[in-house]
Amino acid sequence: MVRPLTAHDEEIWRELWKAYLAFYETSLSEEVYQSTFARLLGSDDHDFNALVAELDGTVVGITHYLFHRHCWRVENVCYLQDLYAAPEVRGKGIGRALIEGVYEAADRAGAPTVYWLTQEFNHTARQLYDRIGTLTPFIKYQRP
């Protein structure tokens, strides 16, 4: 079952997000954890949104997404920023269910597209992404 994140999910959300960040060899300050969780629960249209996936009553996956303006569209588009399923439940459809949950949120919001990034070496996740999305030719650059 996929549902919106609630304030009661903070402990398990933090555990899953830390594991996600560790996969990408990243750690964040306590201030960022607190700020991010508050934004995920915020009501500002510019805030992030979050869904969690439950299996047998336990939260086992998370996703963060947001809607933003796009110069090539009248409607806002949806950016799926983070997606994580606990290793012990991979292959059980958790990632797909979370992405489809974001697709549904985008449809309700009138967003014509959902996009996301992943690292080239994330081969396991890319097997799912190749089935549920379309690989684009874009290459990301950022300020050093």
C-alpha positions as CSV (number, residue, x, y, z in Angstrom):
1,M,0.0,0.0,0.0
2,V,1.3,3.5,-0.9
3,R,0.1,6.5,1.2
4,P,1.2,10.0,2.0
5,L,3.9,10.5,4.6
6,T,2.6,11.5,8.1
7,A,4.3,13.1,11.1
8,H,4.1,9.6,12.8
9,D,6.5,8.2,10.1
10,E,9.4,10.4,11.1
11,E,11.6,7.7,12.7
12,I,11.2,5.1,9.9
13,W,11.4,7.9,7.2
14,R,14.7,9.0,8.7
15,E,16.0,5.4,8.8
16,L,15.1,4.8,5.2
17,W,16.4,8.2,4.0
18,K,19.7,7.7,5.8
19,A,20.1,4.3,4.0
20,Y,19.2,6.0,0.7
21,L,21.8,8.7,1.2
22,A,24.4,6.1,2.3
23,F,23.9,4.3,-1.0
24,Y,25.0,7.6,-2.7
25,E,27.9,8.0,-0.2
26,T,26.2,11.1,1.3
27,S,25.4,12.2,4.8
28,L,23.5,15.3,5.9
29,S,23.4,17.5,9.0
30,E,20.6,17.3,11.5
31,E,19.4,20.7,10.4
32,V,18.8,19.3,6.9
33,Y,16.9,16.3,8.2
34,Q,14.6,18.5,10.2
35,S,14.1,21.0,7.4
36,T,13.4,18.3,4.9
37,F,10.9,16.5,7.0
38,A,9.1,19.7,7.8
39,R,8.9,20.6,4.1
40,L,7.6,17.1,3.2
41,L,4.7,17.7,5.6
42,G,4.3,21.4,4.6
43,S,1.3,22.9,2.9
44,D,3.1,25.4,0.7
45,D,2.6,24.5,-3.0
46,H,6.4,24.8,-3.4
47,D,7.1,22.2,-0.7
48,F,8.2,18.7,-1.4
49,N,5.7,15.9,-1.1
50,A,6.3,12.3,0.1
51,L,4.8,8.9,-0.2
52,V,5.6,5.8,1.8
53,A,5.1,2.2,0.9
54,E,3.9,-0.3,3.5
55,L,4.3,-4.0,3.4
56,D,2.5,-6.0,6.1
57,G,1.9,-2.8,8.0
58,T,5.6,-1.7,8.0
59,V,6.9,1.2,6.1
60,V,9.5,-0.2,3.7
61,G,10.0,2.5,1.0
62,I,9.9,6.3,0.5
63,T,9.7,8.7,-2.3
64,H,10.0,12.5,-2.4
65,Y,8.7,14.6,-5.3
66,L,7.7,18.2,-6.1
67,F,5.9,20.2,-8.7
68,H,7.6,23.1,-10.4
69,R,7.1,25.5,-13.3
70,H,8.7,24.7,-16.6
71,C,9.5,27.2,-19.4
72,W,8.3,24.8,-22.1
73,R,4.9,24.1,-20.5
74,V,2.0,26.0,-19.1
75,E,1.4,23.3,-16.5
76,N,3.8,22.5,-13.6
77,V,5.9,19.3,-14.1
78,C,6.7,16.8,-11.4
79,Y,10.3,16.0,-10.3
80,L,10.7,12.7,-8.5
81,Q,13.8,13.5,-6.4
82,D,14.3,10.5,-4.1
83,L,13.2,6.9,-4.2
84,Y,14.2,4.1,-1.9
85,A,13.0,0.6,-1.0
86,A,14.6,-1.3,1.9
87,P,17.0,-4.0,0.5
88,E,15.0,-6.9,2.0
89,V,11.9,-6.0,0.0
90,R,13.4,-5.2,-3.4
91,G,11.9,-7.2,-6.2
92,K,8.5,-7.1,-4.5
93,G,7.1,-4.1,-6.5
94,I,7.8,-1.4,-3.9
95,G,9.7,0.9,-6.2
96,R,7.1,0.5,-9.0
97,A,4.3,1.2,-6.5
98,L,6.0,4.3,-5.3
99,I,6.6,5.6,-8.8
100,E,3.1,4.9,-9.8
101,G,1.9,6.7,-6.7
102,V,3.9,9.8,-7.9
103,Y,2.4,9.3,-11.4
104,E,-1.1,9.4,-9.8
105,A,-0.3,12.5,-7.8
106,A,1.0,14.2,-11.0
107,D,-2.2,13.2,-12.8
108,R,-4.3,14.7,-10.0
109,A,-2.2,17.9,-10.2
110,G,-2.5,18.2,-13.9
111,A,1.3,17.7,-14.4
112,P,1.9,16.3,-17.9
113,T,5.2,14.7,-17.0
114,V,7.2,13.1,-14.2
115,Y,11.0,12.9,-14.5
116,W,13.9,11.8,-12.3
117,L,17.6,11.3,-12.3
118,T,19.7,8.4,-11.2
119,Q,23.4,7.6,-11.3
120,E,24.7,5.6,-14.2
121,F,25.9,2.8,-12.0
122,N,22.5,2.2,-10.3
123,H,21.9,-0.8,-12.5
124,T,19.3,-2.5,-10.4
125,A,17.1,0.5,-10.2
126,R,17.6,1.3,-13.8
127,Q,16.1,-2.1,-14.7
128,L,12.8,-0.9,-13.2
129,Y,13.2,2.6,-14.6
130,D,13.6,1.1,-18.1
131,R,10.2,-0.6,-17.7
132,I,8.3,2.2,-16.2
133,G,9.9,5.3,-17.8
134,T,11.7,6.5,-20.9
135,L,15.5,7.1,-20.8
136,T,16.3,10.6,-22.2
137,P,19.5,11.8,-23.8
138,F,20.1,14.6,-21.2
139,I,23.3,14.8,-19.2
140,K,23.3,16.7,-15.9
141,Y,25.8,19.4,-15.1
142,Q,26.1,21.4,-11.9
143,R,28.2,24.2,-10.4
144,P,31.5,22.9,-8.9
